[in-house]
Amino acid sequence: MTGSDAPIGAVAFAALDFFVDAVELVPAERWDAPSNLDEWTVRELVGHVTGSATKLAVLLEGGEAWLAPSEPTDWIRDDPAAELREIRGRIGRALPHADLESPRPSPGGELPLHRALQFPVADLALHAWDLHRSCGRTVELPEDLLKFCHSLIDSAPEEKMRRPGGFAPPTTPPEGASETQRLMAHLGREVG
């Protein structure tokens, strides 16, 4: 189970679908524009998250996944949503056969597979918000993904969250901010 009380596979599919929906809405003129993450373009953001989705598939297939976050890349195929759907298919084929209790390396040390999957799943959900934001849209995380991300973030030590390559210092959300906005502000995003 996960922090959202849903099986990790269901949460992974929800996060991946949420991200694919965001990718399908990227206007052609936005691909090489800056994202809401200062150092990345929209294309690099999608490249980074495609790496996270690939990591999910590799972990479920029993392969060796890299421990660091996937690097942003400006290389993505002509149809990144189709590439992500292919990865979704790999996940769907591997999930029924995966031993979710088997040990896997993760940024938090060796963990059962179901816990090692949590980091890349959260990456998909959180960066879907970033992608929408980068294209001038506002979106709320679906309730199951919001609960899942909160559970993971709330359990992470502050020093691990704010390490280089992690999350920026918190920002101040506007008065009356939604739960999604408060979470994203806690993760260093400008939400006002």
C-alpha positions as CSV (number, residue, x, y, z in Angstrom):
1,M,0.0,0.0,0.0
2,T,1.0,3.6,-0.4
3,G,0.3,6.8,1.5
4,S,-2.8,7.2,-0.5
5,D,-4.3,3.8,0.6
6,A,-4.2,2.7,-3.0
7,P,-1.9,0.0,-4.4
8,I,1.3,1.5,-5.9
9,G,0.4,0.3,-9.4
10,A,-2.9,2.2,-9.4
11,V,-1.1,5.4,-8.2
12,A,1.6,4.9,-10.8
13,F,-0.9,4.7,-13.6
14,A,-2.8,7.7,-12.3
15,A,0.4,9.8,-12.1
16,L,1.5,8.7,-15.6
17,D,-1.9,9.4,-17.1
18,F,-2.0,12.8,-15.4
19,F,1.4,13.6,-16.9
20,V,0.5,12.3,-20.4
21,D,-2.6,14.5,-20.3
22,A,-0.4,17.5,-19.6
23,V,2.1,16.6,-22.4
24,E,-0.8,16.3,-24.9
25,L,-1.8,19.9,-24.1
26,V,1.7,21.5,-24.7
27,P,1.3,24.0,-27.6
28,A,3.9,23.6,-30.3
29,E,5.4,27.0,-29.6
30,R,6.0,26.2,-25.9
31,W,8.4,23.2,-26.3
32,D,11.6,25.2,-26.3
33,A,10.3,28.0,-23.9
34,P,11.5,28.1,-20.3
35,S,9.5,26.0,-17.8
36,N,8.5,27.1,-14.4
37,L,11.7,25.4,-13.2
38,D,14.4,28.0,-13.9
39,E,17.0,25.8,-15.4
40,W,14.8,23.7,-17.7
41,T,12.9,24.3,-20.9
42,V,9.5,22.6,-21.3
43,R,11.2,20.0,-23.6
44,E,13.9,19.3,-20.9
45,L,11.2,19.0,-18.2
46,V,9.3,16.4,-20.3
47,G,12.7,14.6,-21.0
48,H,13.4,14.4,-17.3
49,V,10.0,13.0,-16.5
50,T,10.2,10.5,-19.3
51,G,13.3,9.3,-17.5
52,S,11.3,8.9,-14.3
53,A,8.7,6.9,-16.1
54,T,11.3,4.7,-17.7
55,K,12.8,4.2,-14.2
56,L,9.4,2.9,-13.0
57,A,9.3,0.4,-15.9
58,V,12.9,-0.8,-15.3
59,L,12.3,-1.3,-11.6
60,L,9.2,-3.3,-12.2
61,E,11.0,-5.4,-14.9
62,G,13.7,-6.2,-12.4
63,G,16.4,-4.2,-14.1
64,E,19.0,-2.0,-12.6
65,A,17.7,1.6,-12.2
66,W,20.0,4.6,-11.7
67,L,19.8,6.1,-8.2
68,A,20.0,9.8,-9.1
69,P,17.1,11.7,-10.6
70,S,16.9,11.4,-14.3
71,E,18.8,14.2,-16.1
72,P,16.8,16.7,-18.1
73,T,17.2,16.2,-21.8
74,D,16.1,18.1,-24.8
75,W,15.8,14.8,-26.7
76,I,12.4,13.4,-26.9
77,R,10.7,11.7,-29.8
78,D,8.4,13.5,-32.2
79,D,5.4,12.3,-30.1
80,P,6.4,12.3,-26.4
81,A,2.9,11.3,-25.3
82,A,3.2,8.2,-27.5
83,E,6.6,7.4,-26.0
84,L,5.0,7.7,-22.5
85,R,2.1,5.5,-23.5
86,E,4.7,2.8,-24.6
87,I,6.3,3.1,-21.2
88,R,2.8,2.8,-19.6
89,G,2.4,-0.5,-21.5
90,R,5.7,-1.8,-20.2
91,I,4.6,-1.0,-16.7
92,G,1.3,-2.7,-17.3
93,R,3.0,-5.8,-18.5
94,A,5.5,-6.0,-15.7
95,L,3.3,-5.0,-12.7
96,P,1.4,-8.3,-12.4
97,H,4.6,-10.3,-12.2
98,A,6.6,-7.9,-10.0
99,D,7.4,-8.9,-6.4
100,L,6.6,-5.7,-4.7
101,E,8.4,-6.8,-1.5
102,S,11.7,-7.6,-3.3
103,P,14.6,-5.3,-2.4
104,R,15.6,-2.5,-4.8
105,P,18.1,0.2,-4.5
106,S,16.7,3.7,-4.2
107,P,17.8,7.2,-3.3
108,G,16.8,6.3,0.3
109,G,18.8,3.1,0.4
110,E,17.7,-0.4,-0.3
111,L,13.9,-0.6,-0.1
112,P,11.1,-3.0,-1.0
113,L,10.1,-2.4,-4.6
114,H,6.7,-0.8,-3.7
115,R,8.6,1.9,-1.7
116,A,11.3,2.4,-4.3
117,L,8.6,3.1,-6.9
118,Q,7.3,6.0,-4.7
119,F,10.0,8.5,-5.7
120,P,9.5,8.3,-9.5
121,V,5.7,8.1,-9.1
122,A,5.7,11.4,-7.2
123,D,8.0,12.9,-9.8
124,L,5.4,12.2,-12.5
125,A,2.6,13.8,-10.4
126,L,4.5,16.9,-9.3
127,H,6.0,17.6,-12.7
128,A,2.6,17.3,-14.3
129,W,1.7,20.3,-12.2
130,D,5.0,22.0,-13.4
131,L,4.2,21.3,-17.0
132,H,0.7,22.7,-16.8
133,R,2.1,25.8,-14.9
134,S,4.8,26.2,-17.6
135,C,2.1,26.4,-20.2
136,G,0.1,29.0,-18.4
137,R,-2.5,26.7,-17.0
138,T,-3.5,26.0,-13.4
139,V,-4.4,22.6,-12.3
140,E,-5.0,20.8,-9.0
141,L,-3.5,17.4,-8.3
142,P,-6.2,14.7,-8.3
143,E,-7.0,13.8,-4.7
144,D,-5.3,10.4,-4.8
145,L,-2.1,11.9,-6.1
146,L,-2.2,14.8,-3.7
147,K,-2.6,12.4,-0.8
148,F,0.2,10.2,-2.1
149,C,2.6,13.1,-2.6
150,H,1.8,14.6,0.7
151,S,2.5,11.3,2.5
152,L,5.9,10.9,0.7
153,I,6.9,14.5,1.3
154,D,5.8,14.6,4.9
155,S,7.9,11.5,5.6
156,A,11.1,12.8,4.0
157,P,13.7,14.5,6.3
158,E,14.1,18.2,5.5
159,E,17.8,17.9,4.8
160,K,17.2,15.2,2.1
161,M,14.4,17.3,0.5
162,R,16.5,20.4,0.3
163,R,19.8,18.8,-0.8
164,P,21.4,19.9,-4.1
165,G,19.3,18.5,-6.9
166,G,16.3,18.3,-4.5
167,F,13.6,20.9,-3.8
168,A,14.2,24.6,-3.5
169,P,13.4,26.4,-0.2
170,P,9.7,26.8,0.4
171,T,7.8,29.8,-1.0
172,T,4.8,31.6,0.5
173,P,1.5,30.6,-1.0
174,P,-1.2,33.2,-1.4
175,E,-3.9,33.6,1.1
176,G,-6.7,31.1,0.3
177,A,-4.3,28.8,-1.5
178,S,-5.5,25.3,-2.4
179,E,-4.0,22.2,-0.9
180,T,-2.1,21.6,-4.2
181,Q,-0.8,25.2,-4.2
182,R,0.4,24.8,-0.6
183,L,2.2,21.6,-1.4
184,M,3.9,23.0,-4.4
185,A,4.9,26.2,-2.5
186,H,6.4,23.9,0.2
187,L,8.4,22.3,-2.6
188,G,9.8,25.7,-3.7
189,R,7.4,26.5,-6.5
190,E,6.0,30.0,-7.1
191,V,2.2,29.5,-7.0
192,G,0.8,33.0,-6.8
